Amino acid sequence: MGIIEPYNSSSPAQGRIAVTGKDADRFSFKVPTLRNVELTYPYFHDGEAETLREAVAVMGRLQLGWNYSAEELNDMVAFLKTLTGERPAIALPLLPASMDRTHRPEPFK
């Protein structure tokens, strides 16, 4: 993100480098699928874009150097909204209640 213009953020997040320690992974973030993108606000790794319209406008400017017209933004957002469908139901397992002798997990290192 930020091919034409740099992405400026107040977020301290540095991306995958926090896991790998490799400088090449600095500012590398997982990019989610566009399926149900209408429902996954706020947008970007730091939540800076509150609306899909704002996210599309920012990406166009930073990645392509384009300032979309209102009609172009409306068309792109309308298309992205067609990718919204029913969310699958996820049944979580019922776990037994913890007891005094239940093993406690150690924190991740």
C-alpha distances in whole Angstrom, upper triangle without the diagonal:
4,6,9,9,8,7,10,12,15,15,16,14,13,12,14,16,18,20,20,20,18,16,14,13,12,9,9,10,12,11,14,16,16,20,21,18,20,22,19,18,17,13,10,11,13,14,13,14,17,18,16,17,15,12,12,13,10,8,10,10,7,6,10,12,14,16,17,21,22,24,21,19,22,22,19,19,23,21,19,22,24,22,24,27,29,28,30,33,32,35,35,38,41,41,45,45,45,48,49,49,46,43,41,37,36,33,30,30
4,6,5,4,5,9,11,15,15,17,16,14,14,17,18,20,22,22,22,20,17,16,15,13,11,12,13,15,14,18,19,19,23,24,21,22,24,21,20,19,15,12,13,14,16,14,15,18,19,18,18,15,13,13,13,10,8,10,9,5,6,9,10,12,14,17,20,22,24,21,19,23,23,20,21,24,23,21,24,27,25,27,30,32,31,33,36,36,39,39,42,44,45,48,48,48,51,52,52,49,46,44,40,39,36,33,32
4,6,7,9,12,15,19,19,20,19,17,17,19,20,22,24,23,23,21,18,16,16,15,13,13,15,17,16,19,21,21,24,26,22,25,27,24,23,22,18,15,17,18,20,18,18,22,22,20,20,18,15,15,14,12,10,10,9,6,5,7,9,12,15,17,21,23,24,21,20,24,23,20,22,25,24,22,26,27,26,28,31,34,33,35,38,38,41,41,44,47,47,51,51,51,54,55,55,51,49,46,43,42,38,35,35
4,7,9,12,16,19,20,22,21,20,20,22,23,25,27,27,27,24,21,19,20,18,16,17,18,20,19,22,23,23,26,27,24,26,28,26,24,23,19,17,19,20,21,19,18,22,22,20,19,17,16,15,13,11,10,10,8,5,5,6,6,10,12,15,19,21,23,20,19,23,23,20,22,25,24,23,26,28,27,30,33,36,35,37,40,40,44,44,47,49,50,53,54,53,56,57,58,54,52,49,46,45,41,38,38
4,6,9,13,16,17,19,19,18,19,21,22,24,26,26,26,24,21,19,19,17,15,16,18,20,19,22,24,23,27,28,24,25,27,25,23,21,18,16,17,17,19,16,16,20,20,20,19,16,15,15,13,10,10,10,7,5,7,9,8,11,12,15,19,21,23,20,19,23,24,21,22,26,25,24,27,29,28,30,33,36,35,37,40,40,43,43,46,49,49,52,52,52,55,56,56,53,51,48,44,43,40,37,36
4,6,10,13,14,16,15,14,15,18,19,21,23,23,22,21,18,17,17,14,12,14,15,18,18,21,23,23,27,27,24,25,27,24,22,20,17,14,15,15,17,14,15,19,20,20,19,16,15,16,14,11,11,13,10,7,9,12,11,14,15,18,22,23,26,23,21,25,26,23,23,27,27,25,27,30,29,30,33,35,34,37,39,38,42,41,44,46,47,50,50,49,52,53,53,50,48,44,41,40,36,34,33
4,6,10,11,13,13,12,13,17,17,19,22,22,22,21,18,17,16,13,10,13,13,16,16,18,21,21,24,24,21,22,23,20,18,16,13,11,11,11,13,11,12,16,17,17,17,14,12,14,13,9,9,12,10,7,10,13,12,15,15,18,21,22,25,22,20,23,24,21,21,25,25,22,25,28,26,27,30,33,31,34,36,35,38,38,41,43,43,47,46,46,49,50,50,47,45,42,39,37,34,31,31
4,7,9,11,12,12,14,18,18,19,22,23,22,21,19,19,18,14,12,15,15,18,18,20,23,23,26,26,22,23,24,21,19,16,14,12,12,11,12,10,12,16,18,18,18,15,14,16,15,11,12,15,13,10,13,16,15,17,17,20,23,24,26,24,22,25,26,24,23,27,27,25,27,30,28,29,32,34,33,35,37,36,39,38,41,43,44,47,46,45,48,49,49,46,44,41,38,37,33,31,30
4,5,8,9,11,13,16,17,17,20,22,21,21,19,19,17,14,11,14,14,17,17,19,22,23,25,25,21,22,23,19,17,14,13,10,10,8,10,8,11,14,17,18,18,15,14,17,16,12,14,17,15,13,16,19,18,20,20,22,25,25,28,26,23,26,27,24,23,27,27,25,26,29,28,28,31,33,31,33,35,34,37,36,39,40,41,43,43,42,45,45,46,43,41,38,35,34,30,28,28
4,6,9,11,14,17,18,17,20,22,21,22,20,21,19,15,13,16,16,19,20,21,25,25,28,27,23,24,24,21,18,15,15,13,11,8,11,9,13,15,18,20,21,17,17,20,19,16,17,21,19,17,19,23,22,24,23,25,28,28,30,29,26,28,30,27,26,30,30,27,29,32,30,30,33,34,32,34,35,34,37,36,38,40,40,42,42,41,43,44,45,42,40,36,34,32,29,27,27
4,5,8,11,14,15,14,17,19,19,20,18,19,16,13,11,14,13,16,17,19,22,23,26,25,22,23,22,19,17,14,13,11,9,6,9,9,13,15,18,20,21,18,16,20,20,17,18,21,20,17,20,23,23,25,25,26,29,29,31,29,26,29,30,27,26,29,29,26,28,31,29,28,31,32,29,32,33,31,34,32,35,37,36,39,38,37,40,40,41,38,36,33,30,29,25,23,23
4,6,9,13,12,11,15,17,16,17,15,17,15,12,10,13,13,16,18,20,24,25,28,27,24,26,25,21,20,17,16,13,11,9,12,13,16,18,22,23,25,21,20,23,23,20,20,24,23,20,22,25,25,27,28,29,32,32,35,33,30,32,33,30,29,32,32,29,30,33,31,31,33,34,31,33,34,32,34,33,35,37,36,38,38,36,39,39,40,37,35,31,28,27,23,21,20
4,6,9,10,9,12,14,13,15,14,15,12,9,8,10,9,12,15,17,21,22,25,24,22,24,23,19,18,16,14,11,8,8,11,12,16,18,21,21,23,21,18,21,22,19,19,22,22,19,20,24,25,26,27,28,31,31,34,31,28,31,32,28,27,31,30,27,28,31,28,28,30,31,29,30,31,29,32,30,32,34,34,36,36,35,37,38,38,35,33,30,27,25,21,19,19
4,7,6,7,10,11,11,11,10,11,8,6,5,8,8,12,14,17,21,23,25,26,23,25,25,21,20,18,16,13,10,10,14,15,18,20,23,23,25,22,20,22,23,19,19,22,22,18,19,23,24,26,27,29,32,33,35,32,29,32,33,29,28,32,31,28,30,32,29,30,32,33,30,32,33,31,33,32,34,36,35,38,38,37,39,40,40,37,34,31,28,26,22,20,19
4,5,6,8,10,10,10,10,10,7,6,4,5,5,8,11,14,18,20,22,23,21,23,23,19,19,17,15,12,9,10,14,15,18,20,22,22,24,22,19,21,23,19,18,22,22,18,18,22,24,26,27,28,32,32,34,31,28,31,31,27,27,30,29,26,28,30,27,27,29,30,28,29,30,28,31,29,31,34,33,36,36,35,38,39,38,35,33,30,26,25,21,18,18
4,5,5,6,8,8,9,9,5,6,7,5,6,8,12,15,18,21,23,24,22,25,25,21,21,20,18,15,11,14,17,19,21,23,25,24,27,25,22,24,25,22,21,24,24,21,21,24,26,28,30,31,34,35,36,33,31,33,33,29,29,32,30,27,29,31,28,28,30,31,28,28,30,28,30,28,30,33,32,35,35,34,37,37,37,34,31,28,25,23,20,17,16
4,5,5,5,5,6,8,5,5,7,8,9,12,15,18,22,24,27,28,26,29,28,24,24,23,21,17,14,16,19,21,23,26,28,27,30,27,24,26,28,24,23,26,26,22,22,26,27,30,32,33,36,37,39,36,33,36,36,32,32,35,34,30,32,34,31,32,34,34,32,32,33,31,33,32,33,35,34,37,37,36,38,38,38,35,32,29,26,23,20,17,16
4,6,6,8,10,11,8,8,10,10,11,13,16,19,22,25,27,28,26,29,27,24,24,22,21,17,14,15,19,20,23,25,28,28,30,28,25,27,29,25,24,28,28,24,25,28,30,32,33,35,38,38,40,37,34,37,37,34,33,36,35,31,33,35,32,32,33,34,31,31,32,30,32,30,31,33,32,34,34,32,35,35,35,32,29,26,22,20,17,14,12
4,6,8,11,12,9,10,12,11,11,12,16,18,22,25,26,28,26,29,28,24,25,24,22,19,16,17,21,23,25,27,29,29,31,30,26,29,30,27,26,29,30,26,26,30,32,34,35,36,39,40,41,38,36,38,38,34,33,36,35,31,33,35,31,32,33,33,30,30,31,28,30,28,29,31,30,32,33,31,33,34,33,30,27,24,20,19,16,12,11
4,5,9,9,7,9,12,11,12,14,17,20,23,26,28,30,28,31,30,27,27,26,24,21,18,20,23,25,27,29,31,31,33,31,28,30,32,28,27,30,30,27,26,29,31,34,36,37,40,41,42,39,37,39,39,35,35,38,36,33,35,36,33,33,35,35,32,32,33,31,33,31,32,34,33,35,36,34,36,37,35,33,29,27,23,21,19,15,13
4,6,9,8,9,12,12,14,16,20,22,26,29,31,32,30,33,32,29,29,27,25,22,19,20,24,25,28,30,32,32,34,32,29,31,32,29,27,30,30,27,26,30,31,34,36,37,41,42,43,40,38,41,41,37,37,40,38,35,37,39,35,36,38,38,35,35,36,34,36,34,35,37,36,38,38,36,38,38,37,35,31,29,25,23,20,16,14
4,5,6,7,11,11,13,16,19,22,25,28,30,32,30,33,33,29,29,28,25,22,19,21,24,25,28,31,32,32,34,31,28,30,31,28,26,29,29,25,24,28,29,32,34,36,40,41,42,39,37,40,39,36,36,39,37,34,36,38,35,36,37,38,36,36,37,35,37,35,37,39,38,41,41,39,42,42,41,38,34,32,28,26,23,20,18
4,5,5,9,10,13,16,19,22,25,28,31,32,30,33,33,29,29,27,24,21,18,20,23,24,26,29,31,30,32,30,27,28,29,26,24,27,26,22,22,25,27,30,32,34,37,39,40,37,35,38,38,34,35,38,36,33,36,38,35,36,38,39,37,37,39,37,39,37,39,41,41,43,43,42,44,44,43,40,37,35,31,29,26,22,20
4,6,8,8,12,14,17,20,23,25,28,30,28,31,31,28,28,26,23,20,18,20,23,24,25,29,30,29,31,28,25,26,27,24,22,24,24,20,20,23,25,28,30,32,35,37,38,35,33,36,36,32,32,36,34,31,34,35,32,34,36,37,35,36,38,36,38,37,39,41,41,43,44,43,45,45,45,42,39,36,32,30,27,24,22
4,6,5,8,11,14,17,20,23,25,27,25,28,28,24,24,23,20,17,14,17,20,21,23,26,27,26,28,26,23,24,26,22,20,23,23,20,19,23,24,27,29,31,34,35,36,33,31,34,34,30,30,33,32,29,31,33,30,31,33,34,32,32,34,32,35,33,35,38,37,40,40,39,42,42,42,38,35,33,29,27,24,21,20
4,6,9,12,15,18,21,23,26,27,25,28,28,24,23,22,19,15,13,15,18,19,21,24,26,25,27,25,21,23,24,21,19,22,22,18,18,22,23,26,27,29,33,34,35,32,30,33,33,30,30,33,32,29,31,33,30,31,33,35,32,33,35,33,36,34,36,39,38,41,41,40,42,43,42,39,36,34,30,28,25,22,20
4,6,10,12,15,18,20,23,24,21,24,24,21,20,18,16,12,10,11,15,15,17,20,22,22,23,21,18,20,20,17,16,19,18,15,15,19,20,23,24,26,29,30,32,29,27,29,30,26,26,29,28,25,28,30,27,28,30,32,30,31,33,31,34,33,35,38,37,40,41,40,42,43,43,40,37,34,31,29,26,23,22
4,7,9,13,16,18,21,22,20,23,23,19,20,18,15,12,10,13,15,17,18,21,22,21,23,21,18,19,21,18,16,19,19,16,15,19,21,23,25,26,29,30,32,28,26,29,29,25,25,28,27,23,26,28,25,26,28,30,27,28,30,29,32,31,33,36,36,39,39,38,41,42,42,38,36,33,30,28,25,22,21
4,6,9,13,15,18,19,17,20,19,16,16,15,12,9,7,10,13,14,16,18,19,18,21,19,16,18,20,17,15,18,19,16,16,19,21,23,24,25,28,29,30,27,25,27,27,23,23,26,24,21,23,25,22,23,25,26,24,25,27,25,28,27,30,33,33,36,36,36,39,40,40,36,34,31,28,27,24,21,21
4,6,10,12,15,16,14,18,17,14,15,15,12,10,8,12,14,16,16,18,19,18,21,20,16,18,20,18,16,19,21,18,17,20,23,24,25,26,29,29,30,27,24,26,26,22,22,24,22,19,21,23,19,20,22,23,21,22,24,22,25,25,27,30,30,34,35,34,37,39,38,35,33,30,27,27,24,21,21
4,7,9,12,13,11,15,15,12,13,14,11,9,9,12,13,15,15,17,17,15,18,17,13,14,17,16,13,16,18,16,15,18,21,21,23,22,26,26,26,23,21,23,22,18,18,21,19,15,18,19,16,17,19,21,19,20,23,22,25,25,28,31,32,35,36,36,40,41,41,37,35,33,30,30,27,24,25
4,7,8,10,9,12,12,9,12,13,10,10,10,14,13,16,15,16,16,14,17,17,14,15,18,17,15,18,20,19,17,20,23,23,24,23,26,26,26,23,21,22,21,18,17,19,17,14,15,17,13,14,16,17,15,17,19,19,22,22,25,28,29,33,34,34,38,40,40,36,34,32,29,30,27,25,26
4,5,8,7,11,12,10,13,14,12,12,14,17,16,18,17,18,17,14,17,18,15,15,18,18,16,18,21,20,18,20,23,23,24,23,25,25,25,22,20,20,19,16,15,17,15,11,13,14,10,11,13,15,13,15,18,18,22,23,26,29,30,34,35,36,40,42,42,38,37,35,32,32,30,28,29
4,6,5,8,10,9,12,14,11,12,15,17,16,18,15,16,14,11,14,15,12,12,16,16,14,16,19,19,17,19,22,21,22,20,22,21,21,18,16,17,16,12,12,13,11,8,9,10,7,9,11,14,13,15,19,19,23,24,28,31,33,36,38,39,42,44,44,41,40,38,35,36,33,31,32
4,5,8,9,9,13,15,14,15,17,20,18,20,18,18,16,13,16,18,15,15,19,20,18,20,23,23,21,23,25,24,25,23,25,23,23,21,19,18,17,14,13,13,11,8,9,9,5,6,8,10,10,12,15,17,20,22,25,28,31,34,36,37,41,43,43,39,39,37,34,35,33,31,33
4,5,6,7,10,13,12,15,17,19,16,19,16,15,14,11,15,17,15,15,19,19,18,20,23,23,22,24,26,25,25,23,24,23,22,20,18,17,17,14,12,13,12,8,8,9,6,4,6,8,8,11,14,16,19,21,25,27,30,33,35,36,40,42,42,39,38,36,34,35,33,31,34
4,5,5,8,10,9,11,14,16,13,15,13,12,10,8,11,13,11,11,15,16,14,17,19,19,19,21,23,22,21,20,21,20,20,18,15,15,15,12,10,11,11,7,7,10,7,7,10,12,11,15,17,18,22,23,27,30,32,35,36,37,41,43,44,40,39,37,34,35,33,31,33
4,6,7,10,10,13,16,17,14,15,12,11,9,7,10,12,11,12,15,16,16,18,20,21,21,22,24,22,21,19,20,18,18,17,14,13,14,12,9,10,10,7,6,9,8,6,10,12,12,15,18,20,23,24,28,31,33,36,37,38,42,44,45,41,41,39,36,37,35,33,35
4,6,9,10,13,15,16,13,16,13,11,10,9,13,14,13,15,18,18,18,20,23,23,23,25,27,25,24,23,24,22,22,21,18,17,18,16,12,13,14,11,9,12,10,8,10,11,10,13,15,17,20,21,25,27,29,33,33,35,38,41,41,38,37,35,33,34,32,31,33
4,6,7,10,12,13,10,13,11,10,10,9,13,13,12,14,17,17,16,19,21,21,21,23,25,24,24,22,24,22,23,21,18,18,19,16,14,15,16,12,11,14,12,10,12,13,12,15,16,17,20,21,24,27,29,32,32,33,37,39,40,36,35,33,31,32,29,28,30
3,5,9,11,11,8,10,8,6,7,7,11,11,10,12,15,14,15,18,19,19,20,22,24,23,22,21,22,20,22,20,17,17,19,16,13,16,16,13,12,16,14,13,15,16,15,18,20,20,23,24,27,29,31,34,34,35,38,40,41,38,37,34,32,33,30,29,30
4,7,9,8,5,7,6,5,7,8,11,10,9,12,14,13,14,17,18,18,19,22,23,22,21,20,22,21,22,21,17,18,20,17,15,17,18,15,15,18,17,16,18,19,18,21,22,22,25,25,29,31,32,35,35,35,39,40,41,38,37,34,32,32,29,28,29
4,7,7,5,6,5,6,7,7,10,9,6,10,12,11,11,14,15,15,16,18,19,19,19,18,21,20,21,19,16,17,19,16,13,17,17,13,14,18,16,15,18,20,19,21,23,23,27,27,30,32,33,37,37,37,41,42,43,39,38,35,33,33,30,28,29
4,5,5,6,7,9,10,10,13,11,8,11,13,10,10,14,14,13,14,17,18,19,19,19,22,21,23,21,18,20,21,17,16,19,19,16,17,20,18,18,21,23,21,23,25,25,28,28,31,33,34,37,38,37,41,42,43,39,38,35,32,31,28,26,27
4,6,8,10,12,14,14,16,14,11,14,16,13,13,17,17,15,16,19,21,22,22,22,25,25,27,24,21,23,24,21,19,23,22,19,20,23,21,20,23,24,22,24,25,24,27,27,29,32,32,35,35,35,38,39,40,36,35,32,29,28,25,23,23
4,5,8,10,13,14,16,14,12,15,16,14,14,18,18,16,17,21,21,22,22,23,25,25,27,25,22,24,25,22,20,24,24,21,22,25,23,22,25,26,24,26,27,26,29,28,31,33,33,36,36,35,39,39,40,37,35,32,29,29,25,23,24
4,6,7,10,11,14,11,10,14,15,13,14,17,17,16,18,21,22,22,21,21,24,23,25,23,20,21,23,20,18,21,22,18,19,22,21,20,22,23,22,24,25,25,28,27,30,32,33,36,36,36,39,40,41,38,36,33,31,31,27,26,27
4,6,9,11,12,9,9,12,12,10,12,15,15,14,16,19,19,19,18,19,21,20,23,21,18,20,22,19,17,21,22,19,20,23,22,22,25,26,24,27,29,29,31,31,34,36,37,40,39,39,42,44,45,41,40,37,34,34,30,29,29
4,6,7,9,6,5,9,10,8,10,13,13,13,15,17,18,17,16,16,18,17,19,18,14,16,18,16,14,17,18,15,16,20,19,19,22,24,23,26,27,28,31,31,34,36,37,41,40,41,44,45,46,43,42,39,36,36,33,31,32
4,7,9,7,8,11,12,11,13,16,16,17,19,21,21,20,18,18,19,17,20,19,15,16,18,16,14,17,18,15,15,19,19,18,21,22,21,24,26,26,29,30,33,35,36,39,39,39,43,44,46,42,41,38,36,36,33,32,33
4,5,5,6,9,10,11,12,14,16,17,18,19,20,18,17,15,16,14,16,16,12,12,15,13,10,13,15,12,12,16,16,15,18,20,20,23,25,26,29,30,34,36,37,41,41,41,45,47,48,44,43,41,39,39,36,34,36
4,5,5,6,9,10,11,12,14,15,16,17,18,17,15,14,15,13,14,13,10,10,12,10,7,10,11,9,9,13,13,13,16,18,18,22,24,25,29,30,34,36,38,41,41,42,46,48,48,45,44,41,39,39,36,35,36
4,5,5,6,9,10,11,13,14,15,16,16,14,12,10,11,10,11,10,6,8,10,8,6,10,11,10,11,14,15,15,19,21,22,25,28,29,33,34,37,40,41,45,45,46,49,51,52,49,48,45,43,43,40,38,39
4,5,5,6,9,10,11,12,14,15,15,13,12,11,12,11,14,13,9,11,13,11,10,13,15,13,14,18,18,18,22,24,24,27,29,30,34,34,38,40,42,45,45,45,49,50,51,48,47,44,41,41,38,36,37
4,5,5,6,9,10,10,12,13,14,13,12,12,14,14,15,13,10,12,14,11,10,13,14,11,13,16,16,16,20,22,22,25,28,28,32,32,36,38,39,43,43,43,47,49,49,46,44,42,39,39,36,34,35
4,6,5,6,9,10,10,11,12,11,10,9,11,11,13,10,7,10,11,8,8,11,11,10,12,15,15,16,20,23,23,26,29,30,33,34,38,40,42,45,46,46,50,52,52,49,47,45,42,42,39,36,37
4,6,5,6,9,10,10,10,8,7,7,9,10,12,10,7,10,12,10,10,14,14,13,15,18,18,20,23,26,26,30,32,33,37,37,41,43,45,48,49,49,52,54,55,51,50,47,44,44,41,39,39
4,5,5,6,8,10,10,9,9,10,13,13,16,13,11,14,15,13,13,17,17,15,18,20,20,21,25,27,27,30,33,33,36,37,40,43,44,47,47,47,51,52,53,49,48,45,42,41,38,36,36
4,5,5,6,7,9,9,10,10,14,15,16,13,11,15,15,12,13,16,16,14,17,19,18,20,24,26,26,29,31,32,35,36,39,42,43,46,47,47,50,52,52,49,47,44,41,41,37,35,35
4,6,6,5,6,5,7,7,11,13,14,11,10,13,13,11,12,16,15,14,17,20,19,21,25,28,28,31,34,35,38,39,42,45,46,50,50,50,54,56,56,52,51,48,45,44,41,39,39
4,6,6,4,5,6,8,12,14,16,13,12,16,16,14,15,19,19,18,21,23,23,25,28,31,31,34,37,37,41,41,44,47,48,52,52,52,55,57,57,53,52,49,46,45,42,39,39
4,6,6,8,10,12,15,17,19,16,15,19,19,16,17,21,20,19,22,24,23,25,29,31,31,33,36,36,40,40,43,46,46,50,50,50,53,54,55,51,49,46,43,42,39,36,36
4,6,8,11,12,16,18,19,16,15,19,18,15,17,20,19,18,21,23,22,24,28,30,30,32,35,35,39,39,42,45,46,50,50,50,53,55,55,51,49,46,43,42,39,36,36
4,5,9,10,14,17,18,14,14,18,17,15,17,20,19,18,22,23,23,25,29,32,32,34,37,38,41,42,45,48,49,53,53,53,57,58,58,55,53,50,47,46,43,40,40
4,7,10,13,16,17,15,15,18,18,16,18,22,21,20,24,26,25,28,31,34,34,37,40,40,44,44,48,50,51,55,55,55,59,60,60,57,55,52,49,48,45,42,42
4,6,9,12,14,11,11,15,15,14,16,19,18,18,21,23,24,26,29,33,33,36,39,40,43,44,48,50,52,55,56,56,59,61,61,57,56,53,50,49,46,43,44
4,7,9,11,9,9,13,14,13,15,18,18,18,21,23,24,25,29,32,33,36,39,40,43,44,48,50,52,55,55,56,59,61,61,58,56,53,50,50,47,44,45
4,7,8,6,6,10,10,10,12,14,15,15,18,20,21,23,26,30,30,34,37,38,42,43,46,49,51,54,55,55,59,60,61,57,56,53,51,50,47,45,45
4,5,5,6,9,10,11,12,14,15,17,18,20,22,24,27,31,32,35,38,40,43,44,48,51,52,56,56,57,61,62,63,60,58,56,53,53,50,48,48
4,6,5,6,9,10,11,12,14,15,16,19,21,22,25,28,30,33,36,38,41,43,46,49,51,54,54,55,59,61,62,58,57,55,52,52,49,47,48
4,5,5,6,9,10,10,12,14,15,17,19,21,24,27,29,33,35,37,41,43,46,49,51,55,55,56,60,62,63,59,58,56,53,54,51,49,50
4,5,5,6,9,10,11,12,14,16,18,20,23,27,28,31,34,36,40,41,45,48,50,53,54,55,58,60,61,57,56,54,51,51,48,46,47
4,5,5,6,8,10,11,12,14,16,17,21,24,25,29,32,33,37,38,42,45,47,50,51,51,55,57,58,54,53,51,48,48,45,43,44
4,6,5,6,9,10,10,13,15,16,19,23,24,28,30,33,36,38,41,44,46,50,50,51,55,57,58,54,54,51,49,49,46,45,46
4,6,5,6,9,10,11,13,15,19,22,24,27,30,32,36,38,41,44,46,50,51,52,56,58,59,55,54,52,49,50,47,45,46
4,5,5,6,9,10,11,14,17,21,22,25,28,30,34,35,39,42,44,47,48,49,53,55,56,52,51,49,46,47,44,42,43
4,5,5,6,9,10,11,15,18,19,23,26,28,31,33,37,39,41,45,46,47,50,53,53,50,49,46,44,45,42,40,41
4,6,5,7,9,11,14,17,19,22,25,28,31,33,37,39,42,45,46,48,52,54,55,51,50,48,46,47,44,42,44
4,5,5,7,10,13,17,18,21,25,27,31,32,36,39,41,45,46,47,51,54,54,50,49,47,45,46,43,41,43
4,5,6,8,11,15,16,19,22,24,28,29,33,36,38,42,43,44,48,50,50,47,46,44,41,42,40,37,39
4,5,5,9,12,14,17,20,22,26,28,32,34,37,40,41,43,47,49,50,46,45,43,41,42,40,38,40
4,5,8,12,14,17,20,23,26,28,32,35,37,41,42,44,48,50,51,47,47,45,43,44,42,40,42
4,6,10,11,14,18,20,23,26,29,32,34,38,40,41,45,47,48,44,43,42,39,40,38,36,38
4,7,9,12,15,17,21,23,27,29,32,36,37,39,42,45,46,42,41,40,38,39,37,35,38
4,6,9,12,15,18,21,25,27,30,34,35,37,41,44,44,40,40,39,37,39,37,36,38
4,6,9,12,15,18,22,24,27,31,32,34,38,41,42,38,38,37,35,37,36,35,37
4,6,9,12,15,18,21,24,27,29,31,35,38,38,34,34,33,31,33,32,31,34
4,6,10,12,16,19,22,25,27,29,33,36,36,32,32,32,30,32,31,30,33
4,6,10,13,15,19,22,24,26,30,33,33,30,30,29,28,31,30,29,33
4,6,10,12,15,19,21,23,27,30,30,26,27,26,25,27,27,26,29
4,6,9,12,16,18,20,24,27,27,24,25,24,23,26,26,26,30
4,7,9,13,15,17,20,24,24,20,21,20,20,23,23,23,26
4,6,10,12,15,18,21,21,18,19,19,19,22,22,23,27
4,7,9,12,15,19,19,16,17,18,18,22,23,24,28
4,6,9,12,15,15,12,14,14,15,19,20,21,25
4,6,9,13,13,10,13,14,16,19,21,23,27
4,6,10,11,9,12,13,15,19,20,23,26
4,7,8,6,9,9,12,16,18,20,24
4,5,5,9,10,14,17,19,22,25
4,6,9,10,13,16,19,22,25
4,6,9,12,15,18,21,24
4,6,10,13,16,18,21
4,6,9,13,15,18
4,7,9,12,15
4,6,9,12
4,6,9
4,6
4
